[in-house]
Amino acid sequence: MTKTQKKIILLSSCIALILGIGTNSGAMHIMEGYLPLGYCVIWGVLCVPFVLAGYFSIRHRLKENRRAVTLLAMAGAFIFIISSLKIPSVTGSCSHMTGTGLGAILFGPASVSILGIIVLLFQAILLAHGGLTTLGANTFSMAIAGPFVSYGIYALCRKLKVSRSVSVFLSASIGDLFTYCVTSFQLALAYPSESGGVRSSFLKFLAVFAPTQLPLAVLEGVLTVIVMIALESFAVKELKEIGFLKKEETANEQEK
């Protein structure tokens, strides 16, 4: 491991420790005990094939290139750090960034399901952020749905020859927003409105998070672009080894 890699890991660990201490339990992963048991089971079962695909994807990638673990760990630390930062929303709930867009861009959406479930487990156990019974629902929204949308947006933007920075920004921002659309849908299914049913409840939950989640999505997009620029400056070899820069260079040649 190079000195630069050690510095990146040490810096990520320090930031995670500083930001992780002293957080409260009012955050919006869906909190412990908030979903009925049946919904917890259903969302957990839906996560299983994605988590298995993520496990096999990571195992295959690390078997081909052991040094990819450095970037993989960094992507996981990024998710942990910024998803632990909580901004109060209306009605006493909270919103937060997800951080999953970066991992989806670098390693694909399946791999992020593993990173996300590990982060959610740590947050539920150590920070009272989310819950164990709601782990399946939170994993599906933050570590599966959001990353797949982020990956799709990034791939689409690159095919349309959108610049890399704009592609990364849109990928991270829209993936963040979609995560909260899924969370709102999960809550609406569990607690439909008496007048209007699931649709009305879904719109109400969206309205609760929108005032804080919209600017947070923009902020997440900016932060992800900054991290990507830093990686391109200090981890060029690692990015080439996982195939990221090779793909980007091909796209740039096509643009020329």
C-alpha contacts under 8 A as a table, 3 or more apart, distances in Angstrom:
res1	aa1	res2	aa2	distance
1	M	5	Q	6.25
1	M	6	K	6.79
2	T	5	Q	5.24
2	T	6	K	6.35
3	K	6	K	5.07
3	K	7	K	6.17
4	T	7	K	5.10
4	T	8	I	6.26
4	T	234	F	6.98
4	T	235	A	7.99
5	Q	8	I	5.12
5	Q	9	I	6.28
5	Q	70	T	7.19
5	Q	235	A	7.77
6	K	9	I	5.20
6	K	10	L	6.01
7	K	10	L	5.06
7	K	11	L	5.95
8	I	11	L	5.23
8	I	12	S	6.13
8	I	74	M	7.66
9	I	12	S	5.15
9	I	13	S	6.12
9	I	70	T	7.96
9	I	73	A	7.94
9	I	74	M	6.69
10	L	13	S	5.12
10	L	14	C	6.18
11	L	14	C	5.18
11	L	15	I	6.21
12	S	15	I	5.27
12	S	16	A	6.07
12	S	74	M	7.22
12	S	77	A	6.27
12	S	78	F	7.43
13	S	16	A	5.11
13	S	17	L	6.13
13	S	77	A	7.36
14	C	17	L	5.16
14	C	18	I	6.19
15	I	18	I	5.15
15	I	19	L	6.04
15	I	81	I	7.13
16	A	19	L	5.31
16	A	20	G	5.70
16	A	77	A	7.21
16	A	80	F	7.04
16	A	81	I	5.12
17	L	20	G	5.14
17	L	21	I	6.32
18	I	21	I	5.81
19	L	22	G	7.81
19	L	23	T	7.73
19	L	81	I	6.91
19	L	84	S	7.20
19	L	85	L	7.22
20	G	23	T	6.23
20	G	81	I	7.48
20	G	84	S	6.54
20	G	127	L	7.26
21	I	127	L	7.96
23	T	84	S	7.83
23	T	127	L	6.51
24	N	27	A	7.25
24	N	127	L	7.28
24	N	128	A	7.27
24	N	129	H	7.59
25	S	127	L	7.01
25	S	128	A	5.11
25	S	129	H	5.42
25	S	130	G	7.79
26	G	31	M	7.87
26	G	92	G	7.80
26	G	93	S	6.19
26	G	94	C	6.37
26	G	129	H	7.30
27	A	30	I	7.85
27	A	31	M	7.47
27	A	86	K	6.23
27	A	93	S	6.48
27	A	94	C	4.84
27	A	95	S	6.61
27	A	96	H	7.72
27	A	129	H	5.85
27	A	130	G	6.94
28	M	31	M	6.93
28	M	93	S	6.46
28	M	94	C	5.12
28	M	95	S	5.52
28	M	96	H	7.14
28	M	129	H	7.69
28	M	130	G	6.96
29	H	129	H	6.64
29	H	130	G	4.63
29	H	131	G	7.87
29	H	138	N	6.03
30	I	34	Y	6.76
30	I	35	L	7.79
30	I	130	G	5.38
30	I	131	G	7.14
30	I	134	T	6.36
30	I	137	A	7.58
30	I	138	N	6.42
30	I	183	T	7.75
31	M	34	Y	5.72
31	M	129	H	7.01
31	M	130	G	4.30
31	M	131	G	5.25
31	M	134	T	6.75
32	E	35	L	7.75
32	E	130	G	5.98
32	E	131	G	4.10
32	E	132	L	6.48
32	E	133	T	6.07
32	E	134	T	6.04
33	G	36	P	7.31
33	G	131	G	7.54
33	G	133	T	6.66
33	G	134	T	7.27
34	Y	134	T	7.70
35	L	39	Y	6.36
35	L	40	C	6.37
35	L	134	T	6.80
35	L	187	L	7.68
35	L	190	A	6.59
36	P	39	Y	5.56
36	P	40	C	6.49
36	P	190	A	7.09
37	L	40	C	5.03
37	L	41	V	6.31
37	L	133	T	7.76
38	G	41	V	5.24
38	G	42	I	6.25
39	Y	42	I	5.04
39	Y	43	W	6.11
39	Y	190	A	7.22
40	C	43	W	5.46
40	C	44	G	6.09
40	C	133	T	6.18
40	C	134	T	5.65
40	C	135	L	7.75
40	C	136	G	6.35
40	C	137	A	6.48
41	V	44	G	5.06
41	V	45	V	6.14
41	V	136	G	7.47
42	I	45	V	5.20
42	I	46	L	6.26
43	W	46	L	5.07
43	W	47	C	6.39
43	W	136	G	5.03
43	W	137	A	5.00
43	W	140	F	6.94
44	G	47	C	5.24
44	G	48	V	6.76
44	G	135	L	7.18
44	G	136	G	3.85
44	G	137	A	6.47
44	G	140	F	7.94
45	V	48	V	5.40
45	V	136	G	7.51
46	L	49	P	6.97
46	L	50	F	7.89
46	L	136	G	7.88
46	L	140	F	7.64
47	C	50	F	5.48
47	C	51	V	6.11
47	C	136	G	6.38
47	C	139	T	7.12
47	C	140	F	5.94
47	C	144	I	7.77
48	V	51	V	5.20
48	V	52	L	6.15
49	P	52	L	5.12
49	P	53	A	6.10
50	F	53	A	5.01
50	F	54	G	6.09
50	F	110	A	6.26
50	F	113	S	6.67
50	F	144	I	7.23
51	V	54	G	4.94
51	V	55	Y	6.15
51	V	110	A	7.16
51	V	113	S	5.51
51	V	114	I	5.95
52	L	55	Y	5.04
52	L	56	F	6.31
53	A	56	F	5.30
53	A	57	S	6.02
53	A	110	A	5.96
53	A	111	S	7.60
54	G	57	S	4.97
54	G	58	I	6.12
54	G	109	P	7.89
54	G	110	A	4.27
54	G	111	S	4.19
54	G	112	V	6.89
54	G	113	S	5.89
54	G	114	I	5.79
55	Y	58	I	5.32
55	Y	59	R	6.09
55	Y	111	S	6.79
55	Y	114	I	6.47
56	F	59	R	5.05
56	F	60	H	6.01
57	S	60	H	5.26
57	S	61	R	6.17
57	S	110	A	6.91
57	S	111	S	6.08
58	I	61	R	5.07
58	I	62	L	6.04
58	I	111	S	5.87
59	R	62	L	5.30
59	R	63	K	6.01
60	H	63	K	5.09
60	H	64	E	6.35
61	R	64	E	5.23
61	R	65	N	6.10
61	R	66	R	7.80
61	R	68	A	7.44
62	L	65	N	4.86
62	L	66	R	4.68
62	L	67	R	7.41
62	L	68	A	6.21
62	L	69	V	6.70
63	K	66	R	6.18
65	N	68	A	5.71
65	N	241	E	7.34
65	N	242	I	7.53
66	R	69	V	6.00
67	R	70	T	6.00
67	R	71	L	7.97
67	R	238	E	7.20
68	A	71	L	5.58
68	A	72	L	6.20
68	A	238	E	6.73
68	A	241	E	7.38
68	A	242	I	6.42
69	V	72	L	4.83
69	V	73	A	5.92
70	T	73	A	5.26
70	T	74	M	6.26
71	L	74	M	4.93
71	L	75	A	6.10
71	L	238	E	7.32
72	L	75	A	5.14
72	L	76	G	6.31
72	L	103	G	7.47
72	L	107	F	7.88
73	A	76	G	5.04
73	A	77	A	6.13
74	M	77	A	5.01
74	M	78	F	6.12
75	A	78	F	5.08
75	A	79	I	6.40
75	A	100	T	7.88
75	A	102	L	6.55
75	A	103	G	5.28
75	A	115	L	7.98
76	G	79	I	5.15
76	G	80	F	6.29
76	G	103	G	7.50
76	G	115	L	5.44
76	G	116	G	7.41
76	G	119	V	7.30
77	A	80	F	5.02
77	A	81	I	6.03
78	F	81	I	5.23
78	F	82	I	6.31
78	F	99	G	6.06
79	I	82	I	5.83
79	I	83	S	5.82
79	I	98	T	6.14
79	I	99	G	4.30
79	I	100	T	5.78
79	I	115	L	7.96
79	I	116	G	7.31
79	I	119	V	7.23
80	F	83	S	5.49
80	F	84	S	6.09
80	F	99	G	7.64
80	F	119	V	5.65
81	I	84	S	5.45
81	I	85	L	7.02
82	I	85	L	5.34
82	I	96	H	7.47
82	I	97	M	5.83
82	I	98	T	6.47
82	I	99	G	6.08
83	S	86	K	7.40
83	S	96	H	5.70
83	S	97	M	5.02
83	S	98	T	4.76
83	S	99	G	6.38
84	S	96	H	7.17
84	S	123	Q	7.65
84	S	129	H	7.85
85	L	96	H	5.89
85	L	97	M	7.23
86	K	94	C	6.02
86	K	95	S	5.66
86	K	96	H	4.79
86	K	97	M	7.88
87	I	94	C	5.39
87	I	95	S	5.23
87	I	96	H	6.04
87	I	212	T	7.05
88	P	92	G	6.74
88	P	93	S	6.08
88	P	94	C	4.31
88	P	95	S	6.36
88	P	212	T	7.64
89	S	92	G	6.20
89	S	93	S	5.27
89	S	94	C	4.76
89	S	95	S	6.18
89	S	208	V	6.94
89	S	209	F	6.32
89	S	211	P	7.13
89	S	212	T	5.98
90	V	93	S	6.24
90	V	94	C	7.75
90	V	208	V	5.95
90	V	209	F	7.45
91	T	208	V	7.34
94	C	209	F	7.76
95	S	209	F	6.54
95	S	212	T	6.39
95	S	213	Q	6.08
96	H	213	Q	7.06
96	H	216	L	6.91
97	M	176	D	6.63
97	M	213	Q	7.78
97	M	216	L	6.07
97	M	217	A	6.65
97	M	220	E	6.24
98	T	101	G	7.84
98	T	142	M	6.61
98	T	176	D	6.05
98	T	220	E	7.81
99	G	102	L	6.49
99	G	103	G	7.90
99	G	172	A	7.49
99	G	176	D	7.80
99	G	220	E	6.96
99	G	224	T	7.66
100	T	103	G	5.53
100	T	104	A	6.32
100	T	112	V	6.74
100	T	116	G	7.50
100	T	142	M	7.39
100	T	143	A	6.77
100	T	146	G	7.24
100	T	147	P	5.81
100	T	172	A	7.44
100	T	175	G	7.91
100	T	176	D	7.94
101	G	104	A	5.10
101	G	105	I	6.20
101	G	146	G	7.57
101	G	147	P	5.68
101	G	150	S	5.48
101	G	151	Y	7.28
101	G	171	S	6.35
101	G	172	A	4.53
101	G	175	G	6.45
101	G	176	D	7.70
101	G	224	T	7.61
102	L	105	I	5.28
102	L	106	L	6.31
102	L	168	V	7.92
102	L	172	A	6.96
102	L	224	T	6.27
102	L	228	M	7.84
103	G	106	L	5.16
103	G	107	F	5.68
103	G	108	G	6.87
103	G	109	P	7.38
103	G	111	S	7.66
103	G	112	V	5.96
103	G	147	P	7.89
104	A	107	F	5.47
104	A	108	G	4.36
104	A	109	P	4.48
104	A	110	A	7.73
104	A	111	S	7.37
104	A	112	V	6.09
104	A	147	P	5.39
104	A	148	F	7.23
104	A	150	S	6.62
104	A	151	Y	5.51
105	I	108	G	5.79
105	I	109	P	7.62
105	I	150	S	7.34
105	I	151	Y	5.66
105	I	154	Y	6.99
105	I	168	V	7.80
106	L	242	I	7.92
106	L	244	F	6.43
107	F	110	A	7.99
107	F	111	S	6.22
107	F	112	V	7.60
107	F	242	I	7.93
108	G	111	S	5.98
108	G	112	V	7.12
108	G	147	P	7.99
108	G	151	Y	6.59
109	P	112	V	5.30
109	P	113	S	6.98
109	P	144	I	6.96
109	P	147	P	5.04
109	P	148	F	5.10
109	P	150	S	8.00
109	P	151	Y	6.29
110	A	113	S	5.56
110	A	114	I	7.63
110	A	144	I	7.36
110	A	148	F	7.83
111	S	114	I	5.69
111	S	115	L	6.79
112	V	115	L	4.87
112	V	116	G	5.72
112	V	143	A	5.92
112	V	144	I	7.23
112	V	147	P	6.85
113	S	116	G	5.10
113	S	117	I	6.10
113	S	139	T	7.16
113	S	143	A	4.72
113	S	144	I	5.57
114	I	117	I	5.34
114	I	118	I	6.26
114	I	143	A	7.78
115	L	118	I	5.33
115	L	119	V	6.27
115	L	143	A	7.61
116	G	119	V	5.11
116	G	120	L	6.07
116	G	139	T	6.53
116	G	142	M	7.12
116	G	143	A	4.78
117	I	120	L	5.01
117	I	121	L	6.06
117	I	135	L	7.67
117	I	139	T	5.77
117	I	143	A	6.85
118	I	121	L	5.18
118	I	122	F	6.37
119	V	122	F	5.24
119	V	123	Q	6.13
120	L	123	Q	5.04
120	L	124	A	5.97
120	L	129	H	7.91
120	L	130	G	7.27
120	L	135	L	7.03
120	L	138	N	7.64
120	L	139	T	7.27
121	L	124	A	5.19
121	L	125	I	6.13
121	L	131	G	7.95
121	L	132	L	7.20
121	L	135	L	7.42
122	F	125	I	5.27
122	F	126	L	5.64
122	F	127	L	7.37
123	Q	126	L	5.37
123	Q	127	L	4.85
123	Q	128	A	6.23
123	Q	129	H	5.11
123	Q	130	G	6.92
124	A	127	L	5.80
124	A	128	A	4.75
124	A	129	H	4.80
124	A	130	G	5.10
124	A	131	G	4.84
124	A	132	L	6.35
125	I	128	A	5.94
125	I	129	H	7.79
125	I	131	G	7.61
125	I	132	L	7.84
126	L	129	H	7.91
128	A	131	G	6.89
130	G	134	T	7.02
130	G	135	L	7.36
130	G	138	N	7.57
131	G	134	T	5.26
131	G	135	L	5.91
132	L	135	L	4.95
133	T	136	G	7.43
134	T	137	A	5.37
134	T	138	N	6.20
135	L	138	N	5.19
135	L	139	T	5.87
136	G	139	T	5.08
136	G	140	F	6.11
137	A	140	F	5.21
137	A	141	S	6.37
137	A	183	T	7.87
137	A	186	Q	7.44
138	N	141	S	5.32
138	N	142	M	5.92
138	N	143	A	7.59
138	N	183	T	7.58
139	T	142	M	5.42
139	T	143	A	4.93
139	T	144	I	6.47
140	F	143	A	5.75
140	F	144	I	4.88
140	F	145	A	5.96
141	S	144	I	5.96
141	S	145	A	5.15
141	S	146	G	6.24
141	S	179	T	5.04
141	S	180	Y	7.30
141	S	182	V	5.53
141	S	183	T	5.89
142	M	145	A	6.36
142	M	146	G	5.48
142	M	147	P	7.36
142	M	176	D	8.00
142	M	179	T	5.39
143	A	146	G	6.33
143	A	147	P	6.14
144	I	147	P	5.54
144	I	148	F	6.19
145	A	148	F	5.42
145	A	149	V	6.40
145	A	175	G	7.98
145	A	178	F	7.35
145	A	179	T	6.34
145	A	182	V	7.46
146	G	149	V	5.30
146	G	150	S	6.15
146	G	175	G	4.53
146	G	176	D	6.16
146	G	177	L	7.87
146	G	178	F	5.69
146	G	179	T	4.76
147	P	150	S	4.88
147	P	151	Y	6.02
147	P	175	G	6.17
148	F	151	Y	5.16
148	F	152	G	6.12
148	F	175	G	7.78
149	V	152	G	5.03
149	V	153	I	6.05
149	V	171	S	7.51
149	V	174	I	7.43
149	V	175	G	5.41
149	V	178	F	7.38
150	S	153	I	5.19
150	S	154	Y	6.15
150	S	170	L	7.95
150	S	171	S	4.40
150	S	172	A	5.87
150	S	174	I	6.64
150	S	175	G	4.58
151	Y	154	Y	5.17
151	Y	155	A	6.13
151	Y	171	S	6.75
152	G	155	A	5.18
152	G	156	L	6.05
152	G	171	S	7.83
153	I	156	L	5.12
153	I	157	C	6.06
153	I	167	S	7.47
153	I	170	L	7.06
153	I	171	S	5.20
153	I	174	I	7.88
154	Y	157	C	5.16
154	Y	158	R	6.24
154	Y	167	S	5.34
154	Y	168	V	6.35
154	Y	170	L	7.37
154	Y	171	S	5.21
155	A	158	R	5.26
155	A	159	K	6.27
156	L	159	K	5.15
156	L	160	L	6.24
157	C	160	L	5.01
157	C	161	K	6.25
157	C	162	V	5.20
157	C	163	S	7.90
157	C	167	S	5.50
158	R	161	K	4.82
158	R	162	V	5.49
158	R	163	S	7.27
158	R	164	R	7.25
158	R	167	S	6.79
158	R	251	A	7.33
159	K	162	V	7.54
161	K	251	A	7.61
161	K	255	E	6.71
162	V	166	V	6.69
162	V	167	S	6.20
163	S	166	V	5.45
163	S	167	S	6.10
164	R	167	S	5.02
164	R	168	V	6.14
165	S	168	V	5.17
165	S	169	F	6.12
165	S	225	V	5.95
166	V	169	F	4.99
166	V	170	L	6.09
167	S	170	L	5.32
167	S	171	S	5.97
168	V	171	S	5.05
168	V	172	A	6.14
168	V	221	G	7.05
168	V	224	T	7.00
168	V	225	V	6.00
169	F	172	A	5.44
169	F	173	S	6.04
169	F	218	V	7.94
169	F	220	E	7.99
169	F	221	G	4.26
169	F	222	V	6.14
169	F	224	T	6.82
169	F	225	V	5.99
170	L	173	S	5.17
170	L	174	I	5.81
170	L	221	G	6.60
171	S	174	I	5.60
171	S	175	G	5.92
171	S	221	G	7.46
172	A	175	G	5.21
172	A	176	D	6.13
172	A	217	A	7.49
172	A	220	E	6.46
172	A	221	G	4.93
172	A	224	T	6.80
173	S	176	D	5.20
173	S	177	L	6.40
173	S	217	A	4.62
173	S	218	V	5.65
173	S	219	L	7.87
173	S	220	E	6.14
173	S	221	G	4.79
174	I	177	L	5.05
174	I	178	F	6.05
174	I	217	A	7.20
175	G	178	F	5.12
175	G	179	T	6.25
176	D	179	T	5.23
176	D	180	Y	6.82
176	D	217	A	5.69
176	D	220	E	7.74
177	L	180	Y	5.34
177	L	181	C	6.39
177	L	213	Q	7.14
177	L	214	L	7.22
177	L	217	A	6.29
178	F	181	C	4.85
178	F	182	V	6.25
179	T	182	V	5.25
179	T	183	T	6.24
180	Y	183	T	4.79
180	Y	184	S	5.96
180	Y	206	L	7.58
180	Y	209	F	7.74
180	Y	213	Q	7.99
181	C	184	S	5.14
181	C	185	F	6.22
181	C	206	L	6.76
182	V	185	F	4.96
182	V	186	Q	6.14
183	T	186	Q	5.04
183	T	187	L	6.28
184	S	187	L	5.17
184	S	188	A	6.01
184	S	202	F	5.59
184	S	203	L	7.92
184	S	205	F	5.28
184	S	206	L	5.93
185	F	188	A	4.92
185	F	189	L	6.11
185	F	198	V	7.90
185	F	202	F	5.48
186	Q	189	L	5.29
186	Q	190	A	6.46
187	L	190	A	5.16
187	L	191	Y	5.95
187	L	202	F	7.43
187	L	205	F	7.60
188	A	191	Y	5.00
188	A	192	P	5.12
188	A	193	S	7.71
188	A	198	V	5.20
188	A	199	R	7.43
188	A	201	S	5.03
188	A	202	F	4.89
188	A	205	F	7.33
189	L	192	P	5.77
189	L	198	V	5.76
191	Y	198	V	7.49
191	Y	201	S	7.19
192	P	196	G	7.78
192	P	197	G	4.69
192	P	198	V	4.45
192	P	199	R	7.75
192	P	200	S	7.49
192	P	201	S	5.38
192	P	202	F	7.93
193	S	196	G	5.68
193	S	197	G	4.49
193	S	198	V	6.21
193	S	200	S	6.12
193	S	201	S	5.02
194	E	197	G	5.86
195	S	200	S	7.38
196	G	199	R	6.28
196	G	200	S	4.78
196	G	201	S	7.25
197	G	200	S	5.63
197	G	201	S	6.31
198	V	201	S	5.08
198	V	202	F	5.88
199	R	202	F	5.07
199	R	203	L	6.34
200	S	203	L	5.29
200	S	204	K	6.30
201	S	204	K	5.03
201	S	205	F	6.25
202	F	205	F	5.26
202	F	206	L	6.23
203	L	206	L	5.05
203	L	207	A	6.16
204	K	207	A	5.06
204	K	208	V	6.35
205	F	208	V	5.04
205	F	209	F	6.62
206	L	209	F	5.42
206	L	210	A	5.90
207	A	210	A	5.22
207	A	211	P	7.41
208	V	211	P	7.13
209	F	212	T	5.92
209	F	213	Q	5.60
210	A	213	Q	5.00
210	A	214	L	5.60
211	P	214	L	6.28
211	P	215	P	7.57
212	T	215	P	5.94
212	T	216	L	6.27
213	Q	216	L	4.88
213	Q	217	A	5.95
214	L	217	A	5.22
214	L	218	V	6.60
215	P	218	V	5.11
215	P	219	L	6.19
216	L	219	L	4.90
216	L	220	E	6.01
217	A	220	E	5.05
217	A	221	G	6.23
218	V	221	G	5.11
218	V	222	V	6.39
219	L	222	V	5.12
219	L	223	L	6.17
220	E	223	L	5.09
220	E	224	T	6.02
221	G	224	T	5.21
221	G	225	V	6.30
222	V	225	V	5.19
222	V	226	I	6.32
223	L	226	I	5.04
223	L	227	V	6.21
224	T	227	V	5.12
224	T	228	M	6.11
225	V	228	M	5.05
225	V	229	I	6.18
226	I	229	I	5.13
226	I	230	A	6.24
227	V	230	A	4.99
227	V	231	L	6.18
228	M	231	L	5.04
228	M	232	E	6.21
229	I	232	E	5.09
229	I	233	S	6.35
230	A	233	S	5.08
230	A	234	F	6.12
230	A	235	A	7.82
231	L	234	F	5.19
231	L	235	A	4.88
231	L	236	V	6.72
231	L	239	L	7.75
232	E	235	A	5.76
232	E	236	V	5.24
232	E	239	L	7.48
233	S	236	V	6.37
235	A	238	E	5.34
235	A	239	L	6.23
236	V	239	L	5.14
236	V	240	K	6.20
236	V	245	L	7.74
237	K	240	K	5.17
237	K	241	E	6.19
238	E	241	E	4.99
238	E	242	I	6.43
239	L	242	I	5.42
239	L	243	G	6.35
239	L	244	F	5.37
239	L	245	L	5.70
240	K	243	G	4.97
240	K	244	F	5.79
240	K	245	L	5.02
240	K	246	K	5.96
241	E	244	F	7.65
243	G	246	K	5.27
243	G	247	K	6.35
244	F	247	K	5.43
244	F	248	E	6.39
245	L	248	E	4.86
245	L	249	E	5.93
246	K	249	E	5.18
246	K	250	T	6.30
247	K	250	T	5.18
247	K	251	A	6.34
248	E	251	A	5.01
248	E	252	N	6.20
249	E	252	N	4.99
249	E	253	E	6.21
250	T	253	E	5.15
250	T	254	Q	6.35
251	A	254	Q	5.13
251	A	255	E	6.33
252	N	255	E	5.01
252	N	256	K	6.39
253	E	256	K	5.13
